[in-house]
Amino acid sequence: MSGPTKRHMLLCTALAMLGTGLGTGAPEMALAAPSSKAGAPAASQAAGPGRDGRVSFTAGEAAAARPAGLTVPVRIAGDDVAAFQRLVDGAAQAAEPWLVLSGGGENGAFAAGLLSGWSAAGDRPSFGVVTGVSTGALIAPFAFVGAAGDRPLEAAYTTITAADVFEFGGTSEALTDTWPLKRRIDRTVTPDLLKAVAAEHAKGRRLLVATTEVDTERPVLWDMGAIATAGGPKALDLFRAIVLASSAVPGIFPPVMIDALAPDGKAFQEMHADGGTTAPFYLAPGAAITGAAPVRIPARSVYLVVNNKLTPDFQVASRTTLSVLGRSLSAAIKAQTRAALALTRGFAAANGLDLQVAEIDGRFTQTASAPFDQGYMKALYAHGERLGRAGTAFATPDALARADQPPAAGEAALATGSVAPATRGSPHAQGAQHAHQGAPRAQAASGSLARR
């Protein structure tokens, strides 16, 4: 087998298995696939002494750096519990329900459909905080602005193909080039979208996107509303770059280089990749989730959308490197997500959070024939929309089956994925009820956030 052919096969295998967890990030607003690379934006290159053109910098410089062109704080280290607490305490609407969007590649069609159906049902909350990782990061800005973002999300997850996301034939950084995805993001993450995000940010709501800083091996949590509020071309470029970076699966898609400045003015480039590298979704810093450090979530209700099917999928593997690699990585990613979900359930129970979890469960049985299979994505979007309209997205099939039986004493409520048992109504109405019946409001913190 020739080198290019083997490389092509490896890429196809890797992309196929990415839909199970480490999301590629479906192309946000990618509507038409260009037929060639002509006119694609050139990659940014930093001049410097290294063989790859990167300027050398230290861990201390990385920790203190800020994005070039912006003077306001717009990010924190995603594993810094104290900084995270200051961030949420400074958000006046953080006591409203939270929406947490996971990675999952083209499976982001599930969340897109769910949100649309939820809007149609009429009981979708105005989320106080929205977080996104990978494909969830691509969805998050449109989820943040409310029902106005539903139509663009439908187009993004039902009309695209793999050609709208990447082009075969990568560089030394990755197996592919994602210039088509970058172009789509540039066309759809517009100044008007940033104005809408900034307006919601001013109300005390927060839009947070996670990337992984490759050099430091740490998550970075970006306050996208703060970036939008800063305004101007630099802010727009950074907003777009973060959305692209959060979906940049290491080795498959190229990382995104972000210009940074150290406190002494030294300029260098940070390397950012898929937020799903460090966690499949983001609710709070890892130390808080595991119980190693305390943190207070002002909200009482958290809606977590897992854009994946986490149950084992039986297939007879062939005795080839690609088959063994693909099946093994699929199992590992599912296990990682299940473990993160179990820890998050424990965190929610310990902190009095009503955690509602929606995932692609046994109610959806269609499979994809290839990466970004348009028919598969349309079917998954329609499935999510139906569940959103019916108010059953956060209920498991077993719970629905039990609900069809005559209720036993003390079991009249529909069991859902919630940590706190439901008492009446749909999970959607339940979350709104919890959020508005005496839920404490977070007060705006005085002074500046210790963010970089």
C-alpha positions as semicolon CSV with decimal commas, in nm:
position;residue;x (nm);y (nm);z (nm)
1;M;0,000;0,000;0,000
2;S;0,141;0,339;-0,094
3;G;0,212;0,604;0,168
4;P;-0,061;0,846;0,052
5;T;-0,320;0,567;0,031
6;K;-0,242;0,443;0,379
7;R;-0,249;0,800;0,508
8;H;-0,591;0,849;0,346
9;M;-0,725;0,531;0,506
10;L;-0,589;0,627;0,846
11;L;-0,757;0,964;0,818
12;C;-1,092;0,813;0,724
13;T;-1,073;0,570;1,014
14;A;-0,981;0,844;1,258
15;L;-1,258;1,074;1,140
16;A;-1,512;0,794;1,153
17;M;-1,435;0,715;1,512
18;L;-1,427;1,079;1,621
19;G;-1,805;1,098;1,622
20;T;-1,801;0,876;1,933
21;G;-1,643;1,131;2,158
22;L;-1,345;1,349;2,078
23;G;-1,553;1,571;1,854
24;T;-1,433;1,718;1,533
25;G;-1,685;1,992;1,568
26;A;-1,943;2,005;1,296
27;P;-1,878;2,300;1,067
28;E;-2,054;2,597;1,215
29;M;-2,263;2,753;0,942
30;A;-2,076;2,559;0,672
31;L;-2,322;2,575;0,385
32;A;-2,126;2,500;0,068
33;A;-1,801;2,317;0,007
34;P;-1,548;2,503;-0,203
35;S;-1,404;2,284;-0,475
36;S;-1,042;2,391;-0,435
37;K;-0,802;2,556;-0,198
38;A;-0,770;2,866;-0,413
39;G;-0,824;3,181;-0,215
40;A;-0,805;3,004;0,121
41;P;-0,675;3,221;0,405
42;A;-0,304;3,172;0,463
43;A;-0,195;3,022;0,794
44;S;-0,037;3,266;1,036
45;Q;0,336;3,208;1,082
46;A;0,549;3,352;1,357
47;A;0,904;3,451;1,286
48;G;1,150;3,318;1,539
49;P;1,462;3,115;1,607
50;G;1,293;2,772;1,612
51;R;1,308;2,542;1,311
52;D;0,928;2,555;1,288
53;G;0,921;2,934;1,308
54;R;0,791;2,954;1,666
55;V;0,937;3,202;1,910
56;S;1,053;3,027;2,226
57;F;0,888;3,127;2,555
58;T;0,880;3,007;2,916
59;A;0,604;2,860;3,131
60;G;0,599;3,183;3,331
61;E;0,555;3,392;3,017
62;A;0,276;3,162;2,901
63;A;0,094;3,194;3,234
64;A;0,110;3,574;3,232
65;A;0,046;3,635;2,862
66;R;-0,265;3,791;2,714
67;P;-0,402;3,777;2,359
68;A;-0,244;4,041;2,139
69;G;-0,464;4,336;2,050
70;L;-0,691;4,319;2,356
71;T;-0,632;4,501;2,683
72;V;-0,927;4,362;2,882
73;P;-0,923;4,022;3,059
74;V;-1,096;3,761;2,839
75;R;-0,987;3,423;2,974
76;I;-0,884;3,214;3,270
77;A;-0,698;2,888;3,309
78;G;-0,975;2,631;3,290
79;D;-0,832;2,438;3,585
80;D;-0,804;2,743;3,816
81;V;-1,080;2,700;4,073
82;A;-1,040;3,043;4,233
83;A;-1,047;3,223;3,898
84;F;-1,351;3,024;3,791
85;Q;-1,532;3,119;4,114
86;R;-1,460;3,487;4,056
87;L;-1,585;3,454;3,699
88;V;-1,924;3,307;3,790
89;D;-1,964;3,531;4,097
90;G;-1,924;3,829;3,865
91;A;-2,213;3,714;3,644
92;A;-2,544;3,857;3,767
93;Q;-2,750;3,594;3,581
94;A;-2,540;3,291;3,678
95;A;-2,820;3,169;3,906
96;E;-3,034;3,097;3,599
97;P;-3,012;2,744;3,448
98;W;-2,684;2,649;3,281
99;L;-2,643;2,477;2,946
100;V;-2,335;2,254;2,898
101;L;-2,261;2,131;2,544
102;S;-2,021;1,843;2,484
103;G;-1,805;1,748;2,190
104;G;-1,907;1,483;1,938
105;G;-1,838;1,593;1,581
106;E;-2,133;1,561;1,346
107;N;-2,334;1,433;1,642
108;G;-2,374;1,799;1,733
109;A;-2,682;1,771;1,512
110;F;-2,848;1,622;1,821
111;A;-2,800;1,938;2,030
112;A;-2,894;2,162;1,737
113;G;-3,223;1,978;1,690
114;L;-3,292;1,960;2,062
115;L;-3,253;2,336;2,102
116;S;-3,485;2,406;1,809
117;G;-3,752;2,173;1,943
118;W;-3,713;2,318;2,289
119;S;-3,771;2,668;2,150
120;A;-4,086;2,544;1,973
121;A;-4,211;2,390;2,298
122;G;-4,201;2,736;2,455
123;D;-4,027;2,649;2,781
124;R;-3,659;2,681;2,688
125;P;-3,482;2,880;2,961
126;S;-3,273;3,188;2,903
127;F;-2,957;3,021;3,022
128;G;-2,743;3,218;3,263
129;V;-2,427;3,038;3,152
130;V;-2,359;2,843;2,833
131;T;-2,041;2,640;2,796
132;G;-1,915;2,459;2,487
133;V;-1,637;2,219;2,395
134;S;-1,548;2,113;2,040
135;T;-1,872;2,079;1,840
136;G;-2,039;2,226;2,149
137;A;-1,822;2,535;2,110
138;L;-1,950;2,577;1,756
139;I;-2,310;2,552;1,878
140;A;-2,269;2,761;2,193
141;P;-2,273;3,118;2,051
142;F;-2,598;3,047;1,866
143;A;-2,752;2,875;2,167
144;F;-2,650;3,176;2,376
145;V;-2,844;3,427;2,167
146;G;-3,164;3,220;2,198
147;A;-3,417;3,110;1,940
148;A;-3,267;3,347;1,681
149;G;-2,977;3,103;1,656
150;D;-3,192;2,798;1,579
151;R;-3,220;2,846;1,203
152;P;-2,844;2,888;1,144
153;L;-2,778;2,577;1,354
154;E;-3,026;2,377;1,149
155;A;-2,851;2,480;0,829
156;A;-2,511;2,399;0,975
157;Y;-2,599;2,048;1,085
158;T;-2,826;1,934;0,802
159;T;-2,678;2,075;0,481
160;I;-2,304;2,008;0,503
161;T;-2,065;1,733;0,402
162;A;-1,708;1,646;0,494
163;A;-1,584;1,875;0,215
164;D;-1,726;2,170;0,411
165;V;-1,500;2,086;0,703
166;F;-1,159;1,971;0,581
167;E;-0,945;1,895;0,280
168;F;-0,729;1,585;0,244
169;G;-0,357;1,640;0,232
170;G;-0,233;1,795;0,551
171;T;0,096;1,941;0,669
172;S;0,348;1,850;0,934
173;E;0,087;1,964;1,191
174;A;-0,207;1,742;1,094
175;L;-0,352;1,497;0,846
176;T;-0,590;1,755;0,698
177;D;-0,630;2,123;0,631
178;T;-0,943;2,285;0,777
179;W;-0,946;2,596;0,560
180;P;-1,306;2,523;0,447
181;L;-1,424;2,522;0,809
182;K;-1,230;2,839;0,883
183;R;-1,387;3,014;0,585
184;R;-1,736;2,911;0,696
185;I;-1,671;3,039;1,047
186;D;-1,539;3,368;0,906
187;R;-1,859;3,412;0,706
188;T;-2,102;3,333;0,984
189;V;-1,938;3,460;1,302
190;T;-2,016;3,816;1,205
191;P;-1,994;4,154;1,377
192;D;-2,373;4,133;1,422
193;L;-2,339;3,802;1,606
194;L;-2,077;3,954;1,834
195;K;-2,308;4,248;1,905
196;A;-2,584;4,005;2,004
197;V;-2,347;3,811;2,229
198;A;-2,222;4,135;2,386
199;A;-2,579;4,247;2,457
200;E;-2,652;3,925;2,645
201;H;-2,319;3,949;2,827
202;A;-2,416;4,296;2,947
203;K;-2,726;4,143;3,111
204;G;-2,501;3,929;3,329
205;R;-2,508;3,611;3,123
206;R;-2,187;3,430;3,028
207;L;-2,076;3,239;2,717
208;L;-1,771;3,022;2,789
209;V;-1,571;2,814;2,540
210;A;-1,288;2,577;2,632
211;T;-0,974;2,511;2,430
212;T;-0,663;2,313;2,519
213;E;-0,334;2,503;2,527
214;V;-0,096;2,247;2,379
215;D;0,227;2,396;2,517
216;T;0,104;2,401;2,878
217;E;-0,120;2,092;2,857
218;R;-0,394;2,291;3,034
219;P;-0,751;2,390;2,947
220;V;-0,824;2,755;2,876
221;L;-1,171;2,895;2,942
222;W;-1,257;3,189;2,719
223;D;-1,515;3,451;2,817
224;M;-1,661;3,501;2,470
225;G;-1,895;3,776;2,586
226;A;-1,600;3,978;2,713
227;I;-1,431;3,935;2,376
228;A;-1,748;4,040;2,195
229;T;-1,784;4,342;2,423
230;A;-1,429;4,454;2,345
231;G;-1,534;4,486;1,981
232;G;-1,328;4,570;1,678
233;P;-1,142;4,358;1,423
234;K;-0,904;4,205;1,678
235;A;-1,191;4,083;1,892
236;L;-1,372;3,939;1,591
237;D;-1,059;3,756;1,474
238;L;-0,999;3,613;1,821
239;F;-1,362;3,502;1,861
240;R;-1,342;3,315;1,530
241;A;-1,003;3,164;1,614
242;I;-1,128;3,026;1,947
243;V;-1,430;2,862;1,785
244;L;-1,201;2,701;1,528
245;A;-0,944;2,599;1,791
246;S;-1,195;2,428;2,017
247;S;-1,282;2,190;1,733
248;A;-0,923;2,128;1,618
249;V;-0,879;1,757;1,692
250;P;-0,504;1,703;1,754
251;G;-0,328;1,525;1,471
252;I;-0,639;1,522;1,254
253;F;-0,706;1,896;1,226
254;P;-0,429;2,157;1,256
255;P;-0,399;2,353;1,581
256;V;-0,481;2,723;1,586
257;M;-0,205;2,970;1,661
258;I;-0,309;3,268;1,872
259;D;-0,085;3,575;1,894
260;A;0,005;3,660;2,255
261;L;0,206;3,918;2,446
262;A;0,403;3,863;2,766
263;P;0,391;4,141;3,030
264;D;0,726;4,276;2,905
265;G;0,587;4,306;2,551
266;K;0,747;3,991;2,412
267;A;0,539;3,856;2,124
268;F;0,491;3,486;2,059
269;Q;0,224;3,243;1,945
270;E;0,025;3,004;2,162
271;M;-0,089;2,672;2,017
272;H;-0,454;2,585;2,090
273;A;-0,641;2,265;2,004
274;D;-0,965;2,081;2,074
275;G;-1,116;2,157;2,415
276;G;-1,226;1,793;2,423
277;T;-0,863;1,690;2,464
278;T;-0,877;1,779;2,835
279;A;-1,248;1,714;2,902
280;P;-1,547;1,602;2,692
281;F;-1,754;1,889;2,836
282;Y;-1,698;2,176;3,078
283;L;-1,907;2,252;3,387
284;A;-1,634;2,350;3,634
285;P;-1,260;2,297;3,687
286;G;-1,154;1,936;3,721
287;A;-1,044;1,977;4,083
288;A;-1,393;2,096;4,173
289;I;-1,563;1,811;3,985
290;T;-1,353;1,550;4,167
291;G;-1,410;1,715;4,506
292;A;-1,047;1,815;4,556
293;A;-1,139;2,186;4,579
294;P;-1,470;2,354;4,666
295;V;-1,660;2,568;4,418
296;R;-2,007;2,720;4,428
297;I;-2,232;2,701;4,123
298;P;-2,497;2,974;4,166
299;A;-2,753;2,791;3,951
300;R;-2,979;2,516;4,080
301;S;-3,041;2,357;3,737
302;V;-2,781;2,240;3,486
303;Y;-2,870;2,092;3,146
304;L;-2,592;1,879;3,000
305;V;-2,622;1,773;2,635
306;V;-2,388;1,485;2,550
307;N;-2,354;1,472;2,173
308;N;-2,265;1,106;2,170
309;K;-2,399;0,756;2,208
310;L;-2,213;0,613;2,506
311;T;-2,328;0,251;2,498
312;P;-2,096;-0,012;2,347
313;D;-2,140;-0,073;1,974
314;F;-2,073;-0,428;1,858
315;Q;-1,869;-0,475;1,541
316;V;-1,633;-0,757;1,450
317;A;-1,294;-0,593;1,411
318;S;-1,052;-0,707;1,144
319;R;-0,692;-0,791;1,227
320;T;-0,556;-0,468;1,082
321;T;-0,389;-0,169;1,243
322;L;-0,665;0,069;1,133
323;S;-0,949;-0,147;1,258
324;V;-0,788;-0,219;1,593
325;L;-0,691;0,147;1,639
326;G;-1,033;0,279;1,547
327;R;-1,228;0,036;1,766
328;S;-0,993;0,081;2,062
329;L;-1,002;0,459;2,048
330;S;-1,380;0,451;2,018
331;A;-1,400;0,244;2,336
332;A;-1,152;0,472;2,514
333;I;-1,339;0,790;2,425
334;K;-1,673;0,647;2,532
335;A;-1,517;0,535;2,860
336;Q;-1,368;0,882;2,915
337;T;-1,706;1,046;2,863
338;R;-1,887;0,797;3,087
339;A;-1,629;0,856;3,360
340;A;-1,663;1,234;3,329
341;L;-2,040;1,198;3,345
342;A;-2,022;0,983;3,658
343;L;-1,794;1,237;3,830
344;T;-2,024;1,520;3,727
345;R;-2,327;1,341;3,871
346;G;-2,141;1,304;4,199
347;F;-2,045;1,672;4,194
348;A;-2,404;1,772;4,126
349;A;-2,539;1,557;4,410
350;A;-2,283;1,695;4,653
351;N;-2,363;2,055;4,556
352;G;-2,741;2,037;4,537
353;L;-2,759;2,078;4,159
354;D;-3,046;1,941;3,954
355;L;-2,839;1,788;3,673
356;Q;-3,042;1,696;3,365
357;V;-2,855;1,488;3,107
358;A;-2,955;1,432;2,744
359;E;-2,758;1,190;2,526
360;I;-2,801;0,996;2,204
361;D;-2,956;0,686;2,355
362;G;-3,139;0,381;2,225
363;R;-3,424;0,589;2,087
364;F;-3,198;0,671;1,789
365;T;-3,069;0,372;1,596
366;Q;-2,948;0,510;1,261
367;T;-2,576;0,484;1,184
368;A;-2,351;0,699;0,966
369;S;-2,195;0,557;0,651
370;A;-1,909;0,810;0,646
371;P;-1,784;1,117;0,836
372;F;-2,037;1,400;0,820
373;D;-2,297;1,179;0,648
374;Q;-2,566;1,432;0,557
375;G;-2,852;1,181;0,579
376;Y;-2,740;1,070;0,922
377;M;-2,709;1,428;1,046
378;K;-3,055;1,520;0,916
379;A;-3,207;1,219;1,090
380;L;-3,026;1,296;1,415
381;Y;-3,131;1,662;1,400
382;A;-3,494;1,556;1,349
383;H;-3,465;1,313;1,641
384;G;-3,331;1,583;1,872
385;E;-3,601;1,823;1,759
386;R;-3,877;1,572;1,833
387;L;-3,743;1,512;2,182
388;G;-3,708;1,885;2,242
389;R;-4,068;1,950;2,141
390;A;-4,198;1,663;2,353
391;G;-3,993;1,757;2,659
392;T;-3,838;1,408;2,673
393;A;-3,481;1,483;2,565
394;F;-3,361;1,451;2,922
395;A;-3,555;1,131;2,996
396;T;-3,405;0,786;2,940
397;P;-3,590;0,517;2,740
398;D;-3,625;0,307;3,057
399;A;-3,777;0,602;3,241
400;L;-4,025;0,658;2,959
401;A;-4,121;0,291;2,961
402;R;-4,182;0,305;3,335
403;A;-4,390;0,618;3,289
404;D;-4,629;0,419;3,068
405;Q;-4,702;0,181;3,358
406;P;-4,948;0,259;3,641
407;P;-4,743;0,453;3,898
408;A;-4,671;0,287;4,230
409;A;-4,706;0,480;4,553
410;G;-4,447;0,751;4,568
411;E;-4,343;0,696;4,206
412;A;-4,588;0,917;4,021
413;A;-4,322;1,138;3,869
414;L;-4,143;1,065;3,545
415;A;-3,789;0,954;3,626
416;T;-3,531;1,143;3,424
417;G;-3,158;1,180;3,405
418;S;-3,186;1,430;3,688
419;V;-2,990;1,389;4,010
420;A;-3,274;1,558;4,194
421;P;-3,592;1,350;4,137
422;A;-3,859;1,514;3,929
423;T;-4,180;1,613;4,103
424;R;-4,406;1,712;3,817
425;G;-4,403;1,825;3,457
426;S;-4,140;1,788;3,192
427;P;-3,770;1,820;3,264
428;H;-3,779;2,157;3,086
429;A;-4,054;2,300;3,303
430;Q;-3,883;2,147;3,604
431;G;-3,562;2,335;3,535
432;A;-3,747;2,664;3,491
433;Q;-3,938;2,602;3,816
434;H;-3,618;2,536;4,011
435;A;-3,451;2,840;3,864
436;H;-3,726;3,082;3,961
437;Q;-3,851;2,954;4,297
438;G;-3,618;3,118;4,541
439;A;-3,293;3,044;4,360
440;P;-3,024;3,275;4,496
441;R;-2,898;3,538;4,256
442;A;-2,528;3,578;4,208
443;Q;-2,415;3,929;4,292
444;A;-2,174;4,112;4,063
445;A;-1,830;4,099;4,215
446;S;-1,654;4,428;4,271
447;G;-1,316;4,487;4,117
448;S;-1,163;4,320;3,819
449;L;-1,143;3,947;3,760
450;A;-0,800;3,798;3,796
451;R;-0,800;3,684;3,439
452;R;-0,556;3,711;3,158
